[in-house]
Amino acid sequence: MTAPASVPEIRKGLAGVVVDTTAISKVNPETNSLLYRGYPVQQLAATKRFEEVAYLLWHGELPDAAQLAEFRAAERAGRALQPNVKAAIDLLPTTAHPMDVVRTAVSVIGASDPTTDDASREANLAKSMSLFAALPAIVAYDQRRRRGEDLVPPRDDLDYSANFLHMSFGEVPEQVVVDAFDVSMILYAEHSFNASTFTARVITSTLSDLYSAVTGAIGALKGPLHGGANEAVMRIFDEIGEAENVVPWLDAALAEKRKIMGFGHRVYKNGDSRVPTMKASLDTLIAYYDRPDLAELYDTLSGEFVERKGIHPNLDYPSGPAYHLMGYDTETFTPLFVASRVTGWTAHIIEQAASNALIRPLSHYDGVDERSV
Ligand code: ACO
């Protein structure tokens, strides 16, 4: 962008600005790849469980058998919904958006933890584990209470994803569903300096605490230009109804200059590296639940939109309908993203704290000239 001589170059939205280094993940739009600590996310999704990926993000290496057993034991020990967190959730109306509920619950956990202001790596890892372990109960319980259902206690004999689904629905679905859920958790876990992660790093850079940083990140993720898009995708599907309505719906939406949620990305311009893996899981779910109508709607909308605008689906496009098929309410989709991304956020909080500089950019003033009162 060429600017008048007196105006410094301004990168709206920090587009294209490199603000720091990170060793956690690498997004490469040229090769359409995403690495977590050096490992392609597709390989992790195909061979590892979400707990192993969480360990990798925090510690830099995949766990060996003993490390994984210890990690899983810690996660299982923190699964139960704490009475003060449940009481706080119960104070909120069932009409509250679940992202507001999750944000409040994390805030309550922070306010109740005597180690909140201990920013050592050990204390932050312990807090990260407590949020990682607690979030499934929070997300599951909030959906259940909105449905007029009771809290389901955790099951210690289940892995993370199977237990999450059990606490959500009161039963463990077939392995094919658990696997698709686990893949979604792995794919959502980390994506470098996205808006919510950057929010967490900004908060950490002031020497504020991990819970404050995660609470802020949840606020950033809620917006439909970021995590809120997975919910918005399903609302679009509901609006369109069936594949034969796609063309007139899209004609009208584009004429109104509407953003089509689940498409486009700040970094990837030729397709999101995570989409093929999540689409494969969605296809499995579509076959399992026998919903060829949903597949047709999905393919017709993406085919038409890519052809007309050259803008590709992002991860929220396949994950929204996948969560719908699993039985989640549409407004619960973004809290599921929170449960996963908390691993990436906390890895970044720990990285930021280890090599901190206050994040404080400049602005160019373009208001009225100086004047007297
Ligand atoms: N629907 C319609 N038009 C779009 C879309 C879309 N989804 N995405 C981009 N465009 C258009 C813009 O209108 C703009 O057109 P113009 O130049 O004629 O004004 C052009 O493409 C560039 O778009 P920007 O919004 O300026 O690009 P940016 O890099 O800021 O956008 C963003 C990235 C915000 C994700 C955008 O693509 C978008 O709003 N998508 C929909 C929301 C969404 O799906 N978000 C999820 C992101 S991924 C994640 O959080 C997992």
Boltz pocket constraint, residues with backbone or C-beta under 6 A from the ligand:
constraints:
  - pocket:
      binder: B
      contacts: [[A, 13], [A, 224], [A, 225], [A, 226], [A, 227], [A, 229], [A, 258], [A, 259], [A, 260], [A, 261], [A, 262], [A, 263], [A, 264], [A, 265], [A, 266], [A, 267], [A, 311], [A, 314], [A, 315], [A, 316]]
      max_distance: 6.0
